[in-house]
Amino acid sequence: MLKKVLAGLMFCVMFVNVNILFAQDKIIDQVVAVVGGNIIMKSDIENMYIQQQAQGITSDGDMKCEILENFLVEKLLLAEAELDTTIEVTDSQINQSLDQRIQYFVQHLGSEKAVEDYFKKPIIQIKSELEEVIRNQSLTGQMQGKIVDEATVTPAEVRYHFRNLGKDEIPMIEPQVEYAQITVYPTISLEEENRIKSTLRDFKKRVEDGENFSMLAVMYSEGPSAGQGGELGYMGRAELDPTYAAAAFNLKGDRVSNVVKSEFGYHIIQLVDRKGEKVNTRHIILKPKPTPESMQLAFDRLDSLANFIRTGDITFDGAAMHYSGDKNSRNSGGIAINPMTMSSKWKKEDLDPDVSKVLDGLKINEISDPFKTLDDKQRTVYKVVKLISRTEQHRANMQEDYQTLSEMYLASKKEKLMDEWISKQQSRTYISIDDSYVNCNFKYGGWIK
């Protein structure tokens, strides 16, 4: 049950307390529970119930009771975190989490426009309304981390635990792949860069002559914020490209920056507002386009390099280190690391679709032909990939899956610590639950006093 509770908390983290983002016109609100000094509203439960149904989540029990218990655990953690002077949340942490949250929504819904349509609010408003939610979630996350931080496992413990699992208890390991890559970016001509910069300088002059920056952004900007007039919302230095941040934090009034080059393209920037160490800016971004000739040259260069690797003139590792344009993988011989797990193993759903399609057709240690795709900054890039390993779905074993088994056993020890902590805190925290929920079959009986 605790796994469901913790999974529910993670669901709250990724999909937020949706009563903040959705209208509550049809919900008659009331306080249904109090934990310490924190309250749980009926709308919290009703809206989360609607959200889980929309996501196809089902339960063998009473889903609303389970949702309430998820919130109860969350508030219990929050009540303790608020008393712990060693736990704090900075504005920088909140801004980073806001960006990650929006990117998560974009990845799952397809675009920023789709996110706005889904929540029926602009991105800037969604971010503003999420700040307090994220602050509380960071507090509870840190509190949970402190509770389970002392849990450790040894190889001997993992082996003993595995030997004592029943046949049906041995976990299934999903199919995974490991791969390495070499990337080559088409060269952008000086003429193209000059054209982009000249266009942006013209936009700057038009704004200084009285035209509306936001309207120009809507019409011409090539970034995802174009629909919001180029506005990004409040962000700290760490959340911005370094060159963009340097220009943005030096702006005063509503002046427009000179042309700024970042990893994403070329910008002109206008300051909207500043609050402490955060700035809200709007920008127009234009991205230089490689010529067909430049793209063909990149393809041919990578194709020749792949042939040299196949004939043994150079190793894949060496080629990646000396010639790959991807700074995240070239120093590790081209091995691609999954940013979601920080592991070299990838589930199919975590892969770039273009990469996944190519890997499906490769044998172990086979090198692909060059193919065109987009990098994480939406720039055109050519890649060759080498399939290092492919693991089919199977029952876990100590030889292949020790790390996974170790992580699972550690998770079970952390779960036990959380179990014990929750039971202890229930007895020392003021908790009140509305009579309409007293018949819930909670995991932890200490909620009802």
N, C-alpha and C positions, 0 to 999 in steps of 0.2 A: 504493500500500500504506500509506503514511504516513497518508493520509486515513482508512483503516480503523483504523489504530492510534489516531489521535486521536479518531475516532468511538467507538472502544472505550473510551477513557478517559472520554469524556463519558457513555457508557452506565454506566460504573462510578460516575461522579459522581451520576447521577440515580437509579440503581437499587441503589447501594451494593454493597460486597463482601458478597454475600448469605450467605456462610458465617457471618457474624455474626448474621444475623437468622433463618436457618433451622437446624433441627436437623441434626446431622451423623452421626446414628446409623449410616447405611449406608455412610459413606465412611471407609475406612482411610486416615488422614492420614499425610503425610510431607512433608519439605522437598523440593521439586523444583527450586528455583533460589535462588541467593543473589546479590544485587546490592549491593556495598558491605557495609553492615551490616544490610541488609533482606532478609527471606526471603519466598519465595512458596511457599505450601502447595498440596498436591494438591487439598485441599478448595476453595481459592480458584478453581481452574480448573474442577473438576467442578461446583460450584454455579453458577458463572457460565455454564457450558455449559447446565445445566438451565434457568437463567433465560432465556437467549437463545432456547432452543427454545420455551419457554413463550410468549415474545413474538413467535414466528414469524420470528425472524431466521435467515437461511440464509447459506451461503457456498459458493463454488465450490472452495475449498481445504479444508484441515484446520482445522476451527473451533477445536479445542482448541489447536492450534499458534498460531493467530491470537490467541486469548485469552491464551496465555502471553506472546506478544510485547507485547500491550497492557500486561500487568502488568510486564514487563521495562522497558519505556519509563517506566512510572509510577515504578518503584523507582529507575531511573536518575535521574529528575528529583528524587525525594525525597532520594536520597543527596547530590546536589549542593546541594539546598535546605538540608539540615541543616548544611552547611559554610558557608553564606552568612549572615553576621551581619546583613545588611540585610533579611532576610526574617523576618517574624514573624506569628504568628496570635494575635489577642486572643480573650478569652472572648466579647466582644460579637459578633465576626465569626462565631464558632462558633454562638452562639445564633440569630443571624439566618439562617445557613445551615440550621440544624436546622428552623426554622419554614418556610423555603422548601421544604425537602425534604418535610416532612410535607404541606404544601399541594399540592405536585406529586403526591404519592401520592393525596391526597384527590380532586383534579381528575380523575385517570385511573381511580381505582377507585370513585368515587362518594360516599364518605362516610368519616368516621373509623372507623366500625364496620367498613366493608368493608376498610379498611387493616389493622385489628387482626385481622380474620378471615384476611386474606391472609398476614400474617406470623406469625399465631398468637401474638401478644404485644400487650399494651396499649401505647398511644401513648407513655406515660411510659417504659416499658422500651426501646422502639425508640429514642427520643431518647437515652437513657443509653448504649446500646450503639453509637450512631452517632458519639459525640463524637470518639473517636480517629480514626475513618475520615475524618471531615470535616476534622479538623486536618491530617492528612496530605494530603488532597486540596487543601486551601487552600495548603499549602506547595508542592505540585507545580504548582498553577495559577499561583502567583506566579513560580515558577522558569521555567515555560514563557513567561510574559509577559515576563520579563526577556530571554529568549533572542530573542524575535521583536520586541521593542519598537522596534528601530531600523528595521524595514521600513516603507517609504513608497512611494507611487506618485504619479506626476504625470499630469495629463490627457493629455500627449503619449504617455506610456508606455501608458496605457489604450487610446488610439486605435491605437497601433502593434500592441499585443498583439491587439486585436480584429481588425484587418485581416489578421493572420497566422493566425487561426483557420480551420481547415477548416470546410466547411459543416456537417458532422455534429458538430463540436466546439462550435458556438455553442449556449450553454445555452438550455433551455426555461424561460420565466418562468411561474410558476403564476398562476392567476386571483387578482386582488386587488381590494379596494375601498378607497376613502377615503370617510369620512362625517363629518358634524357632527351634534351633538345638543343639545337643550335639555331639561332635566329639571325636574320639579316634584314635590316631596314633599308628600303629604297632611299637613295640619296635625294635630298630636296635641293633643287637648283637655287643658286643665288638669285636668279631672276624671280623665281616664285616667292622666295622670302621677301624680297624687296617689294613685290606686288602686294603681298599681304600687309606689310608694314605701311606702305603708302595708303592703302585702303583704310587702315585703322587711323592713320594720322588725319585723313580726310574726315572720318567720323568724329574725331576729337574736335576738329575745327567747326564742324556743323553743330556740335553740342555747345561749344563756346559762342557760336553765333545765335544761339537761342533754340535749337531743336531739342526735343526731349530724348534723353539718353535711353530711357526705358523702351520707347517706341522703336528706336534704332536697334536695340538689342532684340526685341521681338522679331523684327524683320530680317536681321542679318546675322545675329550671333549663332555660332555652330555648337554651342554647348547645351546641356540639358536644362539649364536655368533660363533659356531664352523665353519660355512661356511665362516666366515671372518677371519679365523685363530685365533679365540678367542678374536678379538679386539672389544672393547666396544665403542670407541670414547671418546671425552673429556667430563668428568663428574666431578661435584663438590662433596664434602663430603656428602652433604645432599641427593644426588641422589644414593649413594652407601650404601650397607649394612655396618653398623658401623665397624665390624671386618675386612671386605674387605677394607674399606676406610683407616683404621689405617695402614694396611700393605702396601697398594698401595702408600700412601703419604710418607711412610718412605723409599721407594725404591730409589736407585740412579743408574744412568747408565742403563745398560741392565740386571742387576742382577735379579735373580729369587727368589721370596720369599720362605720362608718355607711354609709348609702346613697350610692353613687358613680355619677355619670352620665358615661358615655363615649359615643363615636360609635356604639357597638354596642347600647347600651341602659342599663339600670340594674342595679347590682351590689351585693351585699354580699360581702366578701372575708375570708378567713381565711388567716393565714400558716401554712404547713406547715414550712418550713425556709429558712434563708438561708446561702449560701456566698459570702463576699466580696461582689462586686457583682451577684450573682444571687439571686433569690428564687423559691421554689416556693410557689405559692398555690393555693387552691381558691376557687371563687366560685359564686354563684348569680346568673344573669342573667335578667332579665325584660325583654321588649321591648314597649313601648307599641303598641297597635293603633289604627290610624285607624278612624274610624266610616265606615259606608257613605256618609253625607252628606259627610264630609270628602274621601273618595275621589272622589265625583262632582264636588265643587268643584274639586279639582285637575285632573281631566279637562277640565272646562268651561273653566278658566282657560287651560290649555295649548291647547285647541282654538281658543279665541278668538285667542290669540297666533299660532298657525299661520295662521289666516285673515288676520290683519293682515299677516303676512309675504307671503302669496300675493298680496295686493292691493297690496303695495308701500308700505304705511303705515310699515313698519319693516323693516330688513334682518335677515336671519337672524343675522349676526354681532352686530349691535347687541342683538337680543333675547336672544341667548345671554349676552352680557356683562352685561346688566342684570337678567335674570330667571332664568337657569338656576341650579339648585341644585347642579350638579356643579362643584366648585371646580377640578378637574383640567382641565376643558376650556373653561370659560366665558371665561377670559382670552385664549384663542386663537380666539375666535369660534365656539366649540362644537366645533372639530375634535377628534375622539377619537384619542388616541395609544395605540398598541399597547404595553403595558408590557413585552412580551417582546422587542420589537425597538427600542423608542423611536422608531418611525416612524409616520407617519400611514396607512401601508398595512397592510391586514389580509388575511390568508388566511382563507378561510371557517372553517377549523377553530379559528381563534383568536377568532372572534366569539362573543359571547353568543348562544345559540340564538334567543332572542326577537328580538334585533336583526337577526340574519342572515336570519330568515324575512321580516321587514319589508323589508329592503334588497333581497331577491330580487324584490320586486314593484314596485320604484321605477325610474323613468328618471332619467338624469343631471339634477341640480338640482331634482328633484321632492322635495316635502316630504311626509312620511307623516302619517297621522292619529295622534292620541295612542294609545299602547298602554301597558299595565301590565307591569312586569317587576320584578326585584330588583336592587339594586345590589351592589357587592362586599362590603358588610357585611350583606347579606341583609335590607335594608329595602325596603319597597314604594315604588316610584317610577314616575311616568308620564314617558314620553319622546315627543318627536317627533324624527325623524331626517331628514337631508337627504343624499341620495347625491351626493357630489362627483365621484367618478370610478369607473369599473369597467374593469379591464384583463382581457381574456380571455387564455387561455394562448397564448403565441406564442414564436417564436424572438427572442432578445434583439437589440435594436438600440441604437445609440448615442444616438438622439434620445430614446427613452422610458426606457431602462434604464441610462443612464450610471452611476448610483450603484451599481446591482447589479453591473455589470461591473467597476467600480472595486474594490468589495469582494471580488469573486472573484479578481481579479488580485493584490490585496494578500494574500489568503489563500494564493495559490500561492507568492508570495515568502516568506511566513512558513513555509510548508511546506518550502521549500528550505533556509531557515536551520535549521529543526529537523532536517532530514536531515543537514546538515553537523555540527550539534552532537552528535547521537546517535552518529554514526560516530566523532567525536573522543573522546567520553566513554567509549565502549566500550573504547578502547585504554588508558585511564588509570584504569579502575575494575575492582576485583576482581569477576569474574562467574563463577559456577559453575552449570551446568545438568545435571540428572540425565540419565543415559544414555538413558532412555526417550523423551527429546525431541530427541536429537541429529540425528535424521533429518528434523526439521521444515524446511520450505522457508521459512525466515525471510527477510524483506526485507533485514535487516541481518546480514550474515555474521559480524560481530564478536562475536555472542553466544557462539559456540562457540570456545573457546581451547584 
